[in-house]
Amino acid sequence: YSFRFHGFQSESLWAAAGTVFHDILLWPVSATEIKAKTAARLQGHEGVIFSIQFSSSGDMLCSASDDRSIRLWNIASILRDRKSTETLSSIHNTGIDEFRFELFFF
């Protein structure tokens, strides 16, 4: 399983958790609420989620699973539409242990 925060202030702080049930749960973190409602449940992996990473803007989320796939999620679109949990892309490979967003200039 895995867990990540994104944001630096309580008004814009989000949490994401990868579960053993193949889902990623996403919710806003509030300094005033003890029990927050899940904003989105991202589904698509077929294995335990062992790594998740937000993009620096927080609009995208990347996840890796023991199903040997990496998925890229458009969080901004999912939260706006509140319908689609479809991934932008999925990469299958073997032995993925860790990843991170990088900015490349060509």
C-alpha positions in Angstrom: 0.0 0.0 0.0 1.0 3.6 -0.3 0.0 7.1 0.8 0.8 10.6 -0.4 -0.1 14.2 0.4 -0.2 17.0 -2.1 -0.3 20.7 -1.2 1.3 22.9 1.4 -1.7 24.6 3.0 -4.7 23.0 4.7 -7.1 24.7 2.2 -5.4 22.9 -0.7 -4.1 19.7 0.9 -5.1 16.4 -0.7 -4.4 12.9 0.3 -4.2 9.8 -1.9 -4.0 6.2 -0.6 -3.3 3.0 -2.7 -5.0 0.0 -1.2 -4.7 -3.8 -1.2 -8.1 -3.8 -2.9 -6.7 -2.4 -6.1 -8.2 1.1 -5.6 -6.7 4.5 -5.0 -8.7 6.7 -2.7 -8.5 10.5 -3.0 -9.8 13.0 -0.6 -9.3 16.6 0.6 -7.6 17.0 3.9 -9.3 19.6 6.2 -8.0 21.1 9.4 -11.6 21.5 10.6 -13.0 18.1 9.7 -11.9 14.9 11.4 -13.7 12.6 9.1 -13.4 13.5 5.4 -15.6 12.0 2.7 -13.7 10.3 -0.2 -13.7 12.5 -3.2 -12.8 9.8 -5.7 -12.1 6.1 -5.9 -9.8 5.3 -8.8 -10.2 1.8 -10.2 -8.3 0.0 -12.9 -5.4 -1.8 -11.4 -5.6 -5.6 -10.9 -3.2 -5.8 -8.0 -2.1 -4.1 -4.8 -1.2 -0.4 -5.3 2.4 0.0 -3.9 3.4 3.4 -5.2 1.6 6.7 -6.0 2.9 10.1 -6.9 1.3 13.4 -7.6 2.5 15.7 -10.3 3.9 19.0 -9.0 0.7 20.8 -10.1 -1.5 18.1 -8.5 -3.5 17.7 -11.7 -2.1 14.2 -12.4 -1.4 11.1 -10.4 0.7 8.2 -11.3 0.3 4.8 -9.7 2.2 1.5 -9.8 0.8 -1.9 -8.9 1.9 -5.4 -8.4 -0.1 -6.2 -11.6 3.0 -4.9 -13.3 1.4 -1.7 -14.6 1.8 2.0 -14.2 -1.3 4.2 -14.7 -1.5 7.9 -15.2 -4.7 9.5 -13.9 -6.0 13.0 -14.8 -7.1 14.0 -11.3 -8.4 17.4 -12.3 -10.7 15.9 -14.8 -11.9 13.1 -12.5 -12.7 15.5 -9.7 -14.4 18.0 -12.1 -16.6 15.3 -13.8 -17.1 13.1 -10.8 -17.9 10.3 -13.2 -14.8 9.0 -15.0 -12.0 7.1 -13.3 -10.5 6.2 -16.6 -6.7 6.3 -16.9 -5.0 8.4 -19.5 -2.5 5.6 -20.1 -1.3 2.4 -18.8 2.2 0.9 -19.1 2.9 -2.7 -18.5 6.3 -3.8 -17.5 8.0 -6.1 -15.0 9.8 -5.2 -11.8 8.6 -1.6 -11.3 9.6 -0.5 -7.8 9.5 3.3 -7.9 8.8 6.2 -10.2 8.5 9.9 -10.1 7.4 12.8 -12.3 10.2 14.6 -14.0 10.2 17.7 -16.1 12.1 17.2 -19.4 13.3 19.9 -21.8 14.1 19.1 -25.4 
